[in-house]
């Protein structure tokens, strides 16, 4: 039972860590702190995880009020404001990560910040989904799916490269998409990421 819980926590952490850190950086920016150090971001992210997990259990959440990632965004904003008000700063190690540099652009609107946050959650979700998918389909099926659906290569070109019939490519894509749906349903993430 304990190892199953630990595995669930690790999956949760892997799924949401990047999105939470992006929301925290966005929270700093929205409050006038353009270049928080990585230590500050990690500190606030840890406080977010502490806020949703107390005494060995997840806190009771009311999902009728919105999506879980929306709730996480609110918690991130509040914990960032708390951190700023506390006056704790680790500014000696200020660094701007290239992938997060869009959050330091003063021209970004509130809606654009939300798009960046949503994209971070979705990107992390896709990484987790593909990791699960590699355990469910053959390496060839996974390669075909990634090349055609994620990289946008033409099915005919992929069939020639792999020396398989076009029908094999089509069937592989169909099988991978079906497995993706099963993984998403099993993990109850379809509503969370608006995948239906």
Secondary structure in CASP SS format (residue, H / E / C, confidence):
PFRMAT SS
TARGET T0000
AUTHOR 0000-0000-0000
METHOD secondary structure of the structure
MODEL  1
X C 1.00
X H 1.00
X H 1.00
X H 1.00
X H 1.00
X H 1.00
X H 1.00
X H 1.00
X H 1.00
X H 1.00
X H 1.00
X H 1.00
X H 1.00
X H 1.00
X H 1.00
X H 1.00
X H 1.00
X H 1.00
X H 1.00
X H 1.00
X H 1.00
X H 1.00
X H 1.00
X H 1.00
X H 1.00
X H 1.00
X H 1.00
X H 1.00
X H 1.00
X H 1.00
X C 1.00
X C 1.00
X C 1.00
X C 1.00
X C 1.00
X C 1.00
X C 1.00
X H 1.00
X H 1.00
X H 1.00
X H 1.00
X H 1.00
X H 1.00
X H 1.00
X H 1.00
X H 1.00
X H 1.00
X H 1.00
X H 1.00
X H 1.00
X H 1.00
X H 1.00
X E 1.00
X E 1.00
X C 1.00
X C 1.00
X E 1.00
X E 1.00
X C 1.00
X C 1.00
X C 1.00
X C 1.00
X H 1.00
X H 1.00
X H 1.00
X C 1.00
X C 1.00
X H 1.00
X H 1.00
X H 1.00
X H 1.00
X H 1.00
X H 1.00
X H 1.00
X H 1.00
X H 1.00
X H 1.00
X H 1.00
X H 1.00
X H 1.00
X H 1.00
X H 1.00
X H 1.00
X H 1.00
X H 1.00
X H 1.00
X C 1.00
X C 1.00
X C 1.00
X C 1.00
X H 1.00
X H 1.00
X H 1.00
X C 1.00
X C 1.00
X C 1.00
X C 1.00
X H 1.00
X H 1.00
X H 1.00
X H 1.00
X H 1.00
X H 1.00
X H 1.00
X C 1.00
X C 1.00
X C 1.00
X C 1.00
X C 1.00
X H 1.00
X H 1.00
X H 1.00
X H 1.00
X H 1.00
X H 1.00
X H 1.00
X H 1.00
X H 1.00
X H 1.00
X H 1.00
X H 1.00
X H 1.00
X H 1.00
X H 1.00
X H 1.00
X H 1.00
X H 1.00
X H 1.00
X H 1.00
X H 1.00
X H 1.00
X H 1.00
X H 1.00
X C 1.00
X C 1.00
X C 1.00
X C 1.00
X C 1.00
X H 1.00
X H 1.00
X H 1.00
X H 1.00
X H 1.00
X H 1.00
X H 1.00
X H 1.00
X H 1.00
X H 1.00
X H 1.00
X H 1.00
X C 1.00
X C 1.00
X C 1.00
X C 1.00
X H 1.00
X H 1.00
X H 1.00
X H 1.00
X H 1.00
X H 1.00
X H 1.00
X H 1.00
X C 1.00
X C 1.00
X C 1.00
X H 1.00
X H 1.00
X H 1.00
X H 1.00
X H 1.00
X H 1.00
X H 1.00
X H 1.00
X H 1.00
X H 1.00
X H 1.00
X H 1.00
X H 1.00
X H 1.00
X H 1.00
X H 1.00
X H 1.00
X H 1.00
X H 1.00
X H 1.00
X H 1.00
X C 1.00
X C 1.00
X C 1.00
X C 1.00
X C 1.00
X C 1.00
X C 1.00
X C 1.00
X C 1.00
X C 1.00
END
